[in-house]
């Protein structure tokens, strides 16, 4: 959800939330804020779109772990070098990048010389699409550039909405998912809803899973398919589906398709390819119920990440425990953070809640 995809509405979250829109909405009538973030969301009646909510599940609630802070530390692929003054200084492989970061309300730790010695700066000083919103102090860089995660090659892209095609904090979820797939000792099917550029799908496929990747944007699907080839995983079983995530899950439920792992990475607000409206607080309860309904009889996990919302992780924690009542296992909830290299500060990026089978 961005101009390519139905993603992130920046709702000026509380300090623990991400403070950024992942992708602007597909509705061109939306006004954009300082960093390409949409301003207000048009109200949509939940009753009109979801007149018959699913009944509450019965049974004992799963065990719980709260709060759980999942941390990404600097490595050769990615490092948060410094942050402060509403910006962050990052290292992606050979490139140093400066981007806005609303939560970095503290002072910078590194001197100006380090912040000036960079390859790309997101300026957001024009409404043009493409790279017009970036400045390249050293030399002009192409729209795409090679990046890597844990041995998986993929393409970064200087987008007009300040993101580059990967969210490094998700690495904590990817590690757990890969361990579950490899440790299952049987074929595993993964459904990646709101899949964006496909790094999670590539991690799952490399681990041996059969993957279904769903995103509402043709551009995002094209980028993800390109990443599969760049990663030399073209022979791995990945289905690329361009469709509204909720509609796809509903159809899978009707036709009896089942998955062992479901990844949910929804926006606060977005639109599907046929004008479908998504609003997180109205649609998420039904989406969690759908995720449960399309699990196999030996499920492994359901992972939910929430960006840019006015909420505590306790809200989605309670939703997930209710949603998986009677299933056993454990619900773990908290925040995803990136550990800064310069001063060791933790930058919180998002809330998460995940159900893991016993």
C-alpha positions in Angstrom: 0.0 0.0 0.0 1.9 2.8 -1.4 1.5 4.5 -4.7 2.3 1.0 -5.8 0.8 -0.6 -2.8 -2.0 -0.1 -0.3 0.3 0.7 2.6 1.1 2.9 5.4 -1.0 5.8 6.5 0.9 8.0 8.9 -1.5 8.7 11.7 1.1 10.6 13.9 1.4 7.6 16.3 2.3 7.6 19.9 6.0 7.4 20.7 6.1 3.6 20.6 4.8 3.3 17.1 6.6 3.6 13.9 6.0 7.3 13.1 6.1 6.7 9.3 3.8 5.7 6.6 5.1 2.7 4.8 3.3 3.5 1.6 0.8 6.2 0.7 -2.8 5.1 -0.1 -3.9 4.4 -3.6 -6.6 7.1 -3.4 -5.2 10.0 -5.4 -7.6 12.4 -3.7 -5.7 12.0 -0.4 -3.5 15.0 0.5 0.1 14.2 1.5 2.0 15.3 4.5 5.6 16.4 4.9 7.2 13.1 4.0 4.7 11.8 1.5 2.4 10.6 4.3 -1.3 10.8 3.7 -3.2 13.3 5.9 -6.7 12.2 6.9 -8.5 9.0 6.2 -12.1 9.2 4.9 -14.5 7.6 7.3 -16.0 4.4 6.2 -18.8 2.7 8.0 -17.8 -0.7 9.5 -21.4 -1.8 9.5 -21.7 -1.2 5.8 -18.6 -3.3 5.0 -18.8 -5.9 7.7 -22.4 -6.3 8.8 -22.0 -9.8 10.4 -18.8 -10.0 12.5 -17.6 -13.4 13.3 -18.5 -14.8 16.7 -15.9 -14.8 19.4 -13.9 -18.0 19.6 -14.4 -20.2 22.7 -11.8 -22.1 24.7 -8.8 -21.3 26.9 -6.7 -18.4 25.9 -3.2 -19.2 24.7 -0.3 -18.6 27.0 1.3 -15.1 26.7 4.6 -13.4 26.7 4.5 -9.6 27.1 6.3 -7.3 26.6 8.7 -8.9 24.1 11.2 -6.6 22.5 12.7 -8.0 19.3 15.9 -6.3 18.4 17.9 -6.0 15.2 21.6 -5.1 15.6 24.1 -3.7 13.1 25.5 -6.2 10.6 27.3 -6.1 7.3 24.0 -5.9 5.3 22.3 -3.1 7.4 23.2 -0.8 10.2 21.4 2.1 11.9 24.5 4.3 12.3 23.0 7.2 14.1 19.7 9.0 14.6 18.4 12.3 16.0 16.8 15.6 15.1 14.0 13.8 13.3 16.3 11.8 10.9 18.2 8.6 10.8 21.6 7.7 9.2 21.6 4.2 7.8 24.1 1.9 6.0 22.7 -0.4 3.4 25.7 -2.4 2.1 28.0 0.1 0.5 25.5 3.1 0.6 24.9 5.5 3.5 21.4 7.1 3.4 19.7 9.8 5.4 15.9 9.6 5.8 13.2 11.2 8.0 12.5 9.5 11.3 9.8 11.2 13.5 10.6 9.2 16.6 14.2 10.3 16.7 13.5 13.3 19.0 16.9 13.1 20.7 20.2 14.6 19.6 22.6 13.1 17.1 25.6 11.3 18.5 27.9 11.5 15.4 29.4 14.8 14.1 28.0 16.6 11.1 30.9 15.2 9.0 29.5 11.7 9.3 26.0 12.9 8.4 27.3 14.8 5.4 29.4 11.9 4.0 26.4 10.1 2.5 25.2 8.7 -0.9 21.5 9.6 -0.7 19.3 12.0 1.2 15.5 11.9 1.1 14.4 15.5 0.8 10.7 15.3 0.1 10.9 18.8 -1.4 8.9 18.0 -4.5 5.7 16.2 -5.4 7.2 14.6 -8.4 7.2 10.8 -8.6 10.4 8.9 -8.8 13.7 10.1 -7.6 12.9 13.8 -7.6 12.5 13.5 -3.8 16.0 12.3 -3.3 19.4 14.1 -3.5 22.6 12.4 -4.3 25.6 14.4 -2.9 28.4 12.2 -4.4 27.1 10.9 -7.7 23.8 10.2 -9.3 22.6 6.7 -8.5 20.1 4.6 -10.5 16.6 4.0 -9.4 17.4 0.5 -8.3 20.6 -0.7 -6.5 21.7 -4.1 -5.1 21.1 -4.9 -1.5 21.4 -8.1 0.5 19.8 -9.8 3.6 21.5 -12.8 5.1 22.9 -14.0 1.8 19.7 -13.2 -0.2 20.3 -10.6 -2.9 17.5 -8.2 -3.9 17.0 -4.8 -5.3 16.6 -1.6 -3.3 14.8 1.3 -4.9 14.8 5.0 -4.2 11.0 5.5 -4.0 9.1 8.8 -3.9 7.7 8.0 -0.5 11.1 7.7 1.2 11.3 3.9 1.6 13.8 1.6 -0.1 12.0 -1.8 -0.3 12.9 -3.5 2.9 12.1 -3.0 6.6 15.2 -4.4 8.4 13.4 -4.7 11.8 11.4 -7.6 10.3 14.5 -9.7 10.3 13.6 -10.9 13.8 10.4 -12.4 12.4 12.2 -13.8 9.4 14.7 -15.7 11.6 11.9 -17.3 13.6 9.9 -18.2 10.5 13.0 -19.8 8.9 13.7 -21.9 12.0 10.1 -23.1 12.1 10.1 -24.1 8.5 13.4 -25.9 8.7 12.5 -27.6 12.0 9.1 -28.8 10.9 10.4 -31.9 9.2 7.6 -31.8 6.6 6.4 -29.7 3.8 5.3 -26.2 5.0 3.0 -23.7 3.2 3.4 -20.0 3.9 0.9 -17.3 3.1 2.4 -13.8 3.0 -0.4 -11.2 3.0 0.4 -7.6 2.2 3.7 -9.0 1.0 5.2 -5.8 -0.6 8.6 -6.5 -2.2 8.9 -10.1 -1.1 11.9 -10.4 1.2 9.9 -12.5 3.7 8.6 -14.7 0.9 12.2 -15.2 -0.3 13.4 -16.2 3.2 10.5 -18.7 3.5 11.2 -20.2 0.0 14.9 -20.5 0.7 14.1 -22.4 3.9 12.1 -24.9 1.8 8.5 -23.6 2.1 5.9 -23.4 -0.6 4.9 -19.7 -0.6 1.9 -17.7 -1.7 2.6 -14.0 -1.8 -0.3 -11.5 -2.0 -0.2 -7.8 -2.6 -2.7 -5.3 -4.1 -0.1 -3.5 -6.2 1.0 -4.8 -9.6 4.2 -2.7 -9.3 5.0 -4.3 -5.9 4.4 -7.8 -7.4 6.7 -7.0 -10.3 9.4 -5.8 -7.9 9.0 -8.9 -5.8 9.3 -11.2 -8.8 12.4 -9.4 -9.9 13.8 -9.9 -6.5 13.2 -13.6 -6.8 15.4 -13.7 -9.9 18.1 -11.5 -8.4 18.2 -13.8 -5.4 18.7 -16.8 -7.7 15.6 -18.5 -6.2 13.7 -18.7 -9.5 13.2 -22.4 -9.1 11.5 -22.1 -5.7 7.7 -22.5 -5.5 6.3 -19.0 -5.0 2.9 -17.9 -6.2 2.7 -14.2 -6.9 -0.9 -12.9 -6.5 -2.0 -9.3 -7.2 -5.3 -9.0 -5.2 -6.8 -7.5 -2.2 -5.5 -9.4 0.8 -8.8 -9.8 2.6 -10.7 -10.9 -0.5 -8.0 -13.5 -1.2 -8.1 -14.9 2.3 -11.9 -15.1 2.2 -11.7 -17.1 -1.1 -9.1 -19.4 0.3 -11.4 -20.1 3.3 -14.3 -21.0 1.0 -12.3 -23.3 -1.2 -10.5 -25.1 1.7 -7.0 -23.9 1.0 -4.8 -24.1 4.2 -1.5 -22.8 5.3 1.0 -23.6 8.1 2.3 -20.0 8.6 0.4 -16.8 7.9 2.2 -13.4 7.8 0.0 -10.3 8.2 1.6 -6.9 7.6 -1.3 -4.7 7.0 -1.5 -0.9 6.7 -3.4 1.5 8.9 -5.3 2.5 5.8 -5.3 1.5 2.1 -7.1 0.6 -1.0 -7.1 -2.6 -3.0 -6.8 -2.9 -6.8 -10.6 -2.7 -7.3 -11.2 0.1 -4.8 -11.5 -2.1 -1.8 -11.1 0.0 1.4 -9.0 -1.3 4.3 -9.0 0.4 7.7 -7.0 -1.4 10.3 -9.1 -1.0 13.5 -12.3 -2.0 11.6 -10.9 -4.8 9.4 -8.1 -6.4 11.5 -10.4 -8.5 13.8 -11.9 -10.2 10.8 -8.5 -10.6 9.2 -7.2 -12.3 12.3 -10.2 -14.6 12.3 -9.6 -15.4 8.6 -6.0 -16.2 9.3 -7.0 -18.8 11.9 -9.7 -20.3 9.6 -7.1 -21.0 6.8 -4.6 -22.7 9.0 -3.8 -26.4 8.6 -4.5 -28.9 11.3 -0.8 -28.7 12.3 -0.2 -24.9 12.1 3.1 -23.3 13.1 2.5 -19.6 13.5 0.6 -16.4 12.6 2.6 -13.2 12.7 1.0 -9.7 12.8 3.0 -6.5 12.5 1.3 -3.0 12.8 2.9 0.3 11.7 1.9 3.9 12.3 -1.2 3.3 14.5 -2.4 5.0 17.7 -2.4 2.0 19.9 -0.4 0.0 22.4 0.8 -3.5 21.5 -1.5 -4.7 24.3 -4.5 -4.0 21.9 -3.3 -6.3 19.2 -2.1 -8.8 21.9 -5.6 -9.1 23.3 -7.0 -9.4 19.8 -4.6 -12.3 18.9 -5.3 -14.1 22.2 -9.0 -13.9 21.6 -8.6 -14.9 18.0 -6.6 -18.1 18.9 -8.6 -19.1 21.9 -8.8 -22.9 22.2 -5.7 -23.4 19.9 -3.2 -23.7 22.7 0.3 -22.3 21.9 1.5 -18.9 22.9 0.9 -15.3 21.9 4.0 -13.1 22.1 3.6 -9.3 21.7 5.7 -6.2 21.9 7.8 -4.0 19.7 10.3 -4.4 16.9 13.4 -2.1 17.5 16.6 -1.4 15.7 19.7 -0.9 17.9 21.7 2.1 16.9 25.4 1.7 16.3 26.7 5.2 17.4 25.1 5.5 20.9 23.3 2.2 21.4 19.9 3.7 21.5 16.9 1.6 20.5 14.7 3.0 17.7 11.2 1.5 17.9 9.7 0.9 14.5 6.4 -1.1 14.9 4.2 -3.1 17.1 3.8 -6.9 16.7 1.9 -9.9 18.0 2.4 -13.5 17.0 0.8 -16.8 17.8 3.1 -19.7 17.9 2.0 -23.3 18.2 3.1 -25.3 21.2 
